[in-house]
Amino acid sequence: MNILIVNPPHTAIGSRIPREQLPPLGLLCVGGPLLDAGHDVTLLDAELGPLSHTEIVRRVVMHCPQVLLIGHSGSTSAHPTVVELTRRFRAELPNLTIIYGGVFPTYHFRDILAHEPQLDVIVRGEGEATVSKLIAAIECGDDLASVEGIAFRRDGQIVETPPARMIEDLNAYRVGWELIDPKRYSYYGGKRAVVMQFSRGCPHLCNYCGQRGFWARWRHRDPQKFAKEIAWLHRTHGVELINLADENPTVNKAIWRELCEAIIAENINVTIIGSTRADDIVRDADILHLYRKAGIERFLLGMENTDEATLKKIRKGSATTTDREAIRLMRQHGILSLATWVTDFEEITDRDFVHSLRQLLWYDSDQIMSLYVTPHRWTGYYRIAASRRVIQLDQRKWDYKHQVLETMHMPPWRIFLWVKFIELVMQARPKALWRSFLQPDRAARHGMRWFTRMGRRVLFHEWWNFFFRDRRVSDGPTLEQFWGAPQDHQEIPLNIFRQRKPAKSAEQIVAADSPPFDYNQI
């Protein structure tokens, strides 16, 4: 079949900065199996440019596909753009089959199918196997109800098929790298870059995370094969930077060590950045030199908050002392720390901001990313915040960088000024300036200066948008009125099949130096 995959342009400020754009990994993951099945697949990445909506529609009409797939990694805030574009696609191509996937449509499929008749099918959960089966059913004219993991309309009724089986073997489906020209993508200061995913899921139970349940449980690719794919991208396509999309790639120390050693064995010069947990860094103190040797130059640490009581409430499962020790260990091994700080999990006051600033200075992270709580109705935190009022009705602003919930004791402008003041203090303090311009580690110096340049480029836009373009309301609905009833009982949209393993004899148990990691316990 003639299939067009569309990556819509995002409205986030970071997406508008030239020469800092990454390829859409999720869509490439779906494209690879479709290519292998013999379909004619093309990717239209409208983030590059970005393309105007009119130009996107023109290109789609010129391509005239039989099937169009659309989705975006920032699926909540990108949804309004998807709606607008697909309505125009339908108007121009009435017979086009439009398939929509991603985290947001996975959980909001009933609302979407009820209000957006131009969308034919929604893929729920992982897409590689489901989309391949769906396209095969469409091509053969089979009943779509036989395809697990989708939702669609039939005779005016919404049909939800059983959850798709979770992909046990992540090596079974390849990424469709041939759908992109790697020379068009760069990140981290002009380095030719791609996004890759070594693992999916996370075993931790943070109740605010919008991704944790989507992937069902933690799985990983074969470390040796993954390292070889990195090496192939570097040698064949000149890729210099790998941005890991994993929620938590370091869950299993032995597996992560094997990956680091496999990358080192390839003898390539690549930069790797990603996200992990502070407690994993502390656990791996004895192998952090392997992190750096493998190319790890920066890890984002999801610290989320500086208050111990709040960390317990959101079930983060970490401690402030662990966070600080992780930053110290990373700096000792030449790895930059980017600490995320979510300002408004609970009601806040000036005193809370003073405390946060003191704690952040005590952490002494190299970089800081301030965020605003953005609750998803399929997470446990949604119930906690369900009665809070919504001040931002524009879904495009639900991107973690805009205030969306009301705080009783502080107006939005005062919170905004506090956040910007803290960012300024953290990035302009003497230690940060020294690390940006004078420290001897060239890679760390590059990372610090790049982060500073990025901050300068978006600073004016943030101020201008907040005071003159963003529209907030003072009498908005409650969170539950805005999004609907909580969905945390549906958090995992995949079917987990556990294979029974034969029981080990006493001799086998004694002989094992260390028992294997039991993923089924996650």
C-alpha positions as CSV (number, residue, x, y, z in Angstrom):
1,M,0.0,0.0,0.0
2,N,1.0,3.6,-0.5
3,I,1.5,4.9,3.0
4,L,2.4,8.4,4.2
5,I,3.6,9.0,7.7
6,V,3.2,12.6,8.9
7,N,5.1,14.2,11.8
8,P,3.2,17.4,12.5
9,P,5.0,20.6,13.5
10,H,4.9,21.2,17.3
11,T,4.1,24.5,18.9
12,A,6.8,24.4,21.6
13,I,9.4,27.1,21.5
14,G,12.2,24.6,21.3
15,S,10.8,23.2,18.1
16,R,11.1,26.6,16.5
17,I,14.8,27.0,17.0
18,P,16.8,26.2,13.8
19,R,19.4,23.5,13.7
20,E,18.2,21.9,16.9
21,Q,15.8,19.3,15.6
22,L,15.7,15.5,16.0
23,P,14.0,12.9,13.9
24,P,10.7,11.4,15.1
25,L,11.8,8.1,16.5
26,G,8.3,6.7,17.2
27,L,7.2,7.1,13.6
28,L,10.4,5.6,12.3
29,C,9.8,2.6,14.6
30,V,6.4,2.1,13.0
31,G,7.8,2.7,9.5
32,G,10.5,0.0,9.6
33,P,8.1,-3.0,9.9
34,L,5.9,-1.5,7.2
35,L,8.9,-1.2,4.8
36,D,9.8,-4.8,5.6
37,A,6.3,-5.9,4.8
38,G,6.7,-4.5,1.3
39,H,4.7,-1.3,1.6
40,D,5.6,2.0,-0.1
41,V,6.3,4.2,2.9
42,T,7.2,7.9,2.9
43,L,7.8,10.2,5.9
44,L,6.8,13.8,5.8
45,D,8.5,15.5,8.7
46,A,6.8,18.9,9.0
47,E,9.0,19.8,12.0
48,L,11.7,20.6,9.5
49,G,11.2,24.2,8.5
50,P,8.7,24.0,10.1
51,L,6.2,23.6,7.3
52,S,3.0,25.7,7.3
53,H,-0.3,23.8,7.6
54,T,-1.1,24.8,4.0
55,E,2.2,23.4,2.7
56,I,1.6,20.2,4.7
57,V,-1.8,19.7,3.1
58,R,-0.4,20.5,-0.3
59,R,2.2,17.9,0.0
60,V,-0.2,15.3,1.3
61,V,-2.6,15.9,-1.6
62,M,0.3,15.6,-4.1
63,H,1.4,12.3,-2.5
64,C,-2.2,11.0,-2.5
65,P,-1.6,8.1,-0.2
66,Q,-4.0,5.3,0.5
67,V,-3.3,5.4,4.2
68,L,-1.9,8.2,6.3
69,L,-0.4,7.7,9.8
70,I,0.0,10.6,12.1
71,G,1.4,11.1,15.6
72,H,3.8,13.2,17.7
73,S,6.1,12.5,20.7
74,G,4.5,15.5,22.5
75,S,1.1,14.0,21.9
76,T,-0.9,16.0,24.4
77,S,0.1,19.5,23.3
78,A,0.3,18.4,19.6
79,H,-3.2,17.1,19.5
80,P,-4.9,20.3,18.4
81,T,-2.5,20.5,15.5
82,V,-3.3,16.9,14.5
83,V,-7.0,17.7,14.6
84,E,-6.7,20.7,12.4
85,L,-4.5,19.0,9.9
86,T,-6.5,15.8,9.6
87,R,-9.7,17.8,9.1
88,R,-8.1,19.4,6.1
89,F,-6.7,16.1,4.8
90,R,-10.2,14.6,4.9
91,A,-11.7,17.6,3.1
92,E,-9.1,17.2,0.2
93,L,-8.9,13.4,0.2
94,P,-12.3,11.9,1.2
95,N,-11.2,8.3,0.7
96,L,-8.0,8.5,2.7
97,T,-7.7,6.2,5.7
98,I,-6.3,8.2,8.6
99,I,-4.7,6.4,11.5
100,Y,-3.7,8.2,14.7
101,G,-1.4,7.0,17.4
102,G,0.6,8.2,20.5
103,V,0.2,8.4,24.3
104,F,-2.6,11.0,24.3
105,P,-4.8,9.3,21.8
106,T,-4.2,5.9,23.5
107,Y,-6.1,7.1,26.6
108,H,-8.4,9.7,25.1
109,F,-9.6,7.5,22.2
110,R,-13.3,7.6,23.1
111,D,-13.4,11.4,23.2
112,I,-11.4,11.7,20.0
113,L,-13.5,9.2,18.0
114,A,-16.7,10.9,19.3
115,H,-15.7,14.4,18.2
116,E,-13.3,13.9,15.3
117,P,-15.1,11.9,12.5
118,Q,-12.1,12.5,10.1
119,L,-10.0,10.1,12.2
120,D,-10.7,6.4,11.2
121,V,-8.6,4.3,13.6
122,I,-6.6,5.0,16.8
123,V,-3.7,2.8,17.7
124,R,-3.4,2.2,21.5
125,G,0.0,1.4,23.0
126,E,3.0,0.2,21.1
127,G,2.7,0.7,17.4
128,E,5.1,-1.6,15.6
129,A,3.2,-4.9,15.6
130,T,-0.3,-3.3,15.8
131,V,0.1,-1.0,12.8
132,S,1.6,-3.8,10.7
133,K,-1.5,-6.0,11.4
134,L,-3.8,-3.1,10.9
135,I,-2.5,-2.2,7.5
136,A,-2.6,-5.9,6.5
137,A,-6.3,-6.0,7.6
138,I,-7.1,-2.8,5.6
139,E,-5.3,-4.1,2.5
140,C,-7.2,-7.4,2.6
141,G,-10.5,-6.0,3.6
142,D,-10.6,-8.0,6.9
143,D,-12.7,-7.1,9.9
144,L,-10.7,-4.5,11.9
145,A,-12.1,-6.0,15.1
146,S,-9.6,-8.9,14.6
147,V,-6.7,-6.4,15.2
148,E,-5.8,-6.1,18.9
149,G,-4.8,-2.7,20.3
150,I,-7.0,-0.4,18.2
151,A,-10.2,1.6,18.5
152,F,-12.5,2.6,15.6
153,R,-16.1,3.4,14.7
154,R,-18.6,0.9,13.3
155,D,-22.2,1.9,12.6
156,G,-21.8,5.0,14.8
157,Q,-20.5,3.0,17.7
158,I,-16.9,3.1,19.1
159,V,-15.3,-0.3,19.0
160,E,-12.3,-1.0,21.4
161,T,-10.5,-4.2,20.6
162,P,-8.6,-6.1,23.3
163,P,-5.2,-4.7,24.3
164,A,-2.3,-5.6,22.1
165,R,0.3,-8.0,23.3
166,M,3.3,-6.2,24.7
167,I,6.4,-6.6,22.6
168,E,8.7,-8.9,24.5
169,D,11.6,-8.8,22.0
170,L,12.5,-5.2,21.1
171,N,15.0,-6.5,18.6
172,A,12.2,-8.0,16.5
173,Y,11.3,-4.7,14.9
174,R,13.8,-2.4,13.3
175,V,13.9,1.4,13.0
176,G,13.2,2.7,9.4
177,W,16.3,4.9,9.2
178,E,16.0,5.1,5.4
179,L,12.9,7.3,5.8
180,I,15.1,10.2,6.9
181,D,18.1,12.1,5.7
182,P,20.3,12.2,8.8
183,K,22.1,15.3,7.5
184,R,19.0,17.3,8.1
185,Y,19.0,16.7,11.8
186,S,21.2,18.2,14.5
187,Y,21.3,18.8,18.2
188,Y,23.6,19.8,21.1
189,G,25.3,22.6,19.1
190,G,25.1,21.4,15.5
191,K,26.1,17.7,16.0
192,R,24.5,15.4,13.5
193,A,22.0,13.6,15.8
194,V,19.3,10.9,16.0
195,V,17.0,9.6,18.8
196,M,17.4,6.0,19.8
197,Q,15.7,3.8,22.4
198,F,17.6,1.1,24.3
199,S,14.8,0.2,26.7
200,R,11.1,0.8,27.3
201,G,9.3,1.4,30.5
202,C,10.4,2.0,34.1
203,P,9.9,-0.1,37.2
204,H,9.3,2.9,39.5
205,L,5.9,4.0,40.5
206,C,6.0,7.8,40.2
207,N,2.3,8.7,40.2
208,Y,2.7,11.8,37.9
209,C,4.5,10.1,35.1
210,G,2.6,10.1,31.8
211,Q,4.8,7.5,30.2
212,R,5.3,4.9,32.9
213,G,2.1,2.9,32.3
214,F,2.2,3.3,28.5
215,W,5.1,0.8,28.1
216,A,3.7,-1.7,30.6
217,R,7.1,-2.8,32.1
218,W,10.8,-2.4,31.6
219,R,12.4,-4.2,28.6
220,H,15.6,-3.7,26.8
221,R,17.2,-4.3,23.5
222,D,20.2,-6.6,23.0
223,P,23.2,-4.5,24.2
224,Q,25.6,-5.9,21.5
225,K,23.1,-5.3,18.7
226,F,22.3,-1.8,20.0
227,A,26.0,-0.8,20.1
228,K,26.5,-2.1,16.6
229,E,23.5,0.0,15.4
230,I,25.1,3.1,17.0
231,A,28.3,2.3,15.3
232,W,26.6,1.8,11.9
233,L,24.8,5.2,12.2
234,H,28.1,6.8,13.1
235,R,30.2,5.2,10.3
236,T,27.6,5.2,7.6
237,H,25.7,8.4,8.2
238,G,28.1,10.5,10.2
239,V,25.9,10.6,13.3
240,E,27.7,12.3,16.1
241,L,25.1,12.4,18.9
242,I,22.7,9.8,20.2
243,N,19.8,11.2,22.3
244,L,18.4,8.3,24.3
245,A,14.6,8.4,24.5
246,D,14.5,5.8,27.4
247,E,12.6,6.7,30.5
248,N,15.2,4.9,32.5
249,P,17.9,3.0,30.6
250,T,20.1,2.1,33.6
251,V,17.5,0.0,35.5
252,N,19.7,-3.1,35.4
253,K,23.3,-2.5,36.3
254,A,24.7,-5.6,34.6
255,I,22.8,-5.0,31.3
256,W,23.8,-1.3,31.3
257,R,27.4,-2.2,31.9
258,E,27.3,-4.6,29.0
259,L,26.0,-1.9,26.8
260,C,28.7,0.6,27.8
261,E,31.4,-2.0,27.2
262,A,29.9,-2.9,23.9
263,I,29.9,0.8,22.8
264,I,33.5,1.1,24.0
265,A,34.5,-2.0,22.0
266,E,33.2,-0.3,18.8
267,N,35.9,2.3,19.2
268,I,33.7,5.2,17.9
269,N,33.6,8.9,18.9
270,V,30.0,9.6,19.7
271,T,28.2,11.8,22.3
272,I,25.3,10.2,24.2
273,I,22.8,12.2,26.3
274,G,19.7,10.9,28.0
275,S,17.8,10.6,31.2
276,T,18.2,8.4,34.3
277,R,17.6,8.3,38.1
278,A,19.9,9.7,40.7
279,D,19.8,6.4,42.7
280,D,21.0,4.5,39.7
281,I,24.0,6.9,39.4
282,V,24.8,6.4,43.1
283,R,24.5,2.6,42.7
284,D,26.9,2.7,39.7
285,A,29.6,4.7,41.4
286,D,32.1,2.0,40.5
287,I,31.4,1.9,36.8
288,L,30.8,5.6,36.1
289,H,34.1,5.7,34.3
290,L,32.6,3.3,31.8
291,Y,29.6,5.7,31.3
292,R,32.0,8.4,30.3
293,K,34.2,6.2,28.2
294,A,31.2,5.0,26.2
295,G,30.3,8.6,25.3
296,I,27.8,9.6,28.0
297,E,28.3,13.4,28.3
298,R,25.0,14.4,30.0
299,F,22.2,12.8,31.9
300,L,18.9,14.5,32.9
301,L,18.1,13.6,36.5
302,G,14.3,13.7,37.2
303,M,14.6,15.1,40.7
304,E,11.2,16.8,40.3
305,N,11.1,18.6,43.6
306,T,13.3,19.7,46.5
307,D,10.8,18.9,49.3
308,E,11.0,15.5,50.9
309,A,7.3,15.4,51.7
310,T,6.3,16.2,48.1
311,L,8.7,13.5,46.8
312,K,6.9,11.0,49.0
313,K,3.5,12.2,47.9
314,I,4.3,11.8,44.2
315,R,5.9,8.4,45.0
316,K,9.3,9.5,43.5
317,G,11.1,6.9,45.6
318,S,14.2,9.1,46.0
319,A,15.8,11.4,48.6
320,T,17.5,14.8,48.3
321,T,20.7,13.5,49.7
322,T,20.8,10.8,46.9
323,D,20.2,13.5,44.3
324,R,23.1,15.6,45.6
325,E,25.4,12.6,45.7
326,A,24.5,11.6,42.1
327,I,25.4,15.1,40.9
328,R,28.7,15.0,42.7
329,L,29.6,11.6,41.3
330,M,28.7,12.6,37.8
331,R,30.8,15.8,38.0
332,Q,33.7,13.7,39.3
333,H,33.5,11.6,36.1
334,G,33.0,14.5,33.6
335,I,29.3,13.9,33.1
336,L,27.0,16.9,33.1
337,S,23.9,16.9,35.3
338,L,20.7,18.4,34.1
339,A,18.2,18.6,37.0
340,T,14.5,18.9,36.4
341,W,12.5,20.9,39.0
342,V,8.7,20.9,38.9
343,T,7.6,24.0,40.7
344,D,3.9,23.5,41.5
345,F,3.0,20.0,42.5
346,E,1.2,21.5,45.5
347,E,0.2,24.9,46.7
348,I,3.3,27.2,46.9
349,T,4.3,30.4,48.5
350,D,7.3,32.8,48.4
351,R,8.8,30.8,51.3
352,D,8.6,27.6,49.2
353,F,10.6,29.3,46.4
354,V,13.2,30.5,48.8
355,H,13.6,26.9,50.1
356,S,13.7,25.6,46.6
357,L,16.5,28.0,45.6
358,R,18.5,27.0,48.7
359,Q,18.1,23.4,47.9
360,L,19.0,23.8,44.2
361,L,22.1,25.7,45.1
362,W,23.0,22.9,47.6
363,Y,22.5,20.3,44.8
364,D,24.9,22.3,42.6
365,S,23.7,20.7,39.4
366,D,25.4,21.9,36.2
367,Q,22.1,22.7,34.5
368,I,18.5,23.1,35.6
369,M,15.2,22.7,33.7
370,S,12.2,24.2,35.4
371,L,8.8,22.7,34.6
372,Y,5.2,23.1,35.6
373,V,3.1,20.2,36.7
374,T,1.0,18.9,33.8
375,P,-1.3,16.2,35.0
376,H,-2.5,13.4,32.8
377,R,-5.8,11.7,33.5
378,W,-4.3,8.2,33.2
379,T,-1.9,8.8,36.1
380,G,-2.4,8.5,39.9
381,Y,-1.5,12.2,40.4
382,Y,-4.6,13.2,38.4
383,R,-6.8,12.1,41.3
384,I,-4.7,14.2,43.8
385,A,-5.1,17.3,41.6
386,A,-8.6,16.6,40.2
387,S,-10.2,19.5,42.2
388,R,-7.6,22.1,41.3
389,R,-8.8,24.7,38.7
390,V,-7.4,24.9,35.2
391,I,-6.1,28.3,34.2
392,Q,-4.8,27.3,30.7
393,L,-7.5,26.1,28.4
394,D,-5.3,26.0,25.3
395,Q,-4.2,22.3,25.0
396,R,-1.2,23.4,22.9
397,K,0.2,24.9,26.1
398,W,0.1,21.6,28.0
399,D,3.8,21.0,27.4
400,Y,5.3,21.2,30.9
401,K,6.6,24.7,30.1
402,H,3.4,26.6,30.8
403,Q,1.4,27.0,34.0
404,V,-1.9,25.1,33.6
405,L,-3.2,24.7,37.2
406,E,-4.2,27.4,39.6
407,T,-2.3,28.0,42.8
408,M,-4.3,29.5,45.7
409,H,-1.7,31.7,47.2
410,M,0.3,33.1,44.2
411,P,-0.8,34.6,40.9
412,P,0.8,33.1,37.7
413,W,2.9,36.2,37.0
414,R,4.5,35.9,40.5
415,I,5.3,32.2,40.0
416,F,6.8,33.0,36.6
417,L,9.1,35.7,37.9
418,W,10.3,33.4,40.7
419,V,11.0,30.6,38.3
420,K,13.0,33.0,36.0
421,F,14.9,34.5,38.9
422,I,15.9,31.0,40.1
423,E,17.0,30.0,36.6
424,L,19.1,33.2,36.4
425,V,20.7,32.6,39.7
426,M,21.5,29.0,38.9
427,Q,22.9,29.6,35.4
428,A,24.7,32.9,36.2
429,R,26.3,31.9,39.5
430,P,30.2,31.9,39.5
431,K,30.4,28.1,39.5
432,A,28.2,27.8,36.4
433,L,30.1,30.5,34.6
434,W,33.4,28.9,35.4
435,R,32.1,25.5,34.1
436,S,30.8,27.2,30.9
437,F,34.0,29.1,30.0
438,L,37.0,28.0,32.0
439,Q,36.9,24.4,33.0
440,P,39.4,22.2,31.3
441,D,37.0,19.4,30.2
442,R,36.3,20.4,26.6
443,A,33.1,18.2,26.2
444,A,31.6,19.6,29.5
445,R,32.5,23.1,28.5
446,H,30.7,22.6,25.1
447,G,27.6,21.2,26.8
448,M,27.4,24.1,29.3
449,R,27.9,26.8,26.6
450,W,25.3,25.1,24.3
451,F,22.7,25.1,27.2
452,T,23.4,28.7,27.9
453,R,22.9,29.6,24.2
454,M,19.7,27.7,24.1
455,G,18.4,29.6,27.1
456,R,19.3,32.9,25.6
457,R,17.5,32.1,22.4
458,V,14.2,31.2,24.0
459,L,14.3,33.7,26.9
460,F,12.7,36.6,25.0
461,H,10.0,34.3,23.5
462,E,9.1,33.0,27.0
463,W,8.7,36.5,28.4
464,W,6.8,37.8,25.4
465,N,4.5,34.9,25.3
466,F,3.8,34.9,29.0
467,F,2.8,38.5,29.3
468,F,1.4,39.3,25.8
469,R,0.3,36.1,24.0
470,D,-0.7,33.3,26.5
471,R,-4.3,33.5,27.5
472,R,-5.0,32.3,31.0
473,V,-8.4,32.3,32.8
474,S,-9.2,33.1,36.4
475,D,-12.5,31.1,36.6
476,G,-11.6,28.0,34.8
477,P,-13.1,24.5,35.3
478,T,-11.6,22.0,37.7
479,L,-9.1,19.6,36.3
480,E,-11.7,16.7,36.3
481,Q,-14.2,18.9,34.5
482,F,-11.7,19.9,31.9
483,W,-10.4,16.4,31.0
484,G,-13.0,14.0,32.5
485,A,-12.9,11.2,35.0
486,P,-9.6,9.7,36.2
487,Q,-8.3,6.8,34.0
488,D,-5.5,5.4,36.2
489,H,-7.3,2.1,36.2
490,Q,-6.5,2.0,32.5
491,E,-2.9,3.1,32.9
492,I,-1.4,0.1,31.1
493,P,-2.9,-0.3,27.6
494,L,-0.9,-3.4,26.7
495,N,-1.5,-7.1,27.5
496,I,1.4,-8.6,29.5
497,F,2.0,-12.2,28.8
498,R,4.3,-14.0,31.3
499,Q,6.0,-17.1,30.2
500,R,6.3,-19.7,32.9
501,K,9.9,-20.7,33.6
502,P,10.8,-24.3,34.7
503,A,11.7,-24.4,38.3
504,K,15.4,-24.6,39.1
505,S,16.9,-27.4,41.1
506,A,18.7,-26.7,44.3
507,E,22.0,-27.4,42.6
508,Q,21.2,-24.8,39.9
509,I,20.3,-22.2,42.5
510,V,23.5,-22.7,44.5
511,A,25.6,-22.7,41.3
512,A,24.3,-19.3,40.2
513,D,26.7,-16.5,41.1
514,S,24.0,-14.0,40.9
515,P,20.3,-14.6,40.1
516,P,19.0,-13.1,36.8
517,F,16.8,-10.0,37.0
518,D,13.2,-11.1,37.1
519,Y,11.4,-8.6,34.9
520,N,8.0,-10.2,35.7
521,Q,8.3,-8.8,39.2
522,I,8.2,-5.3,37.9
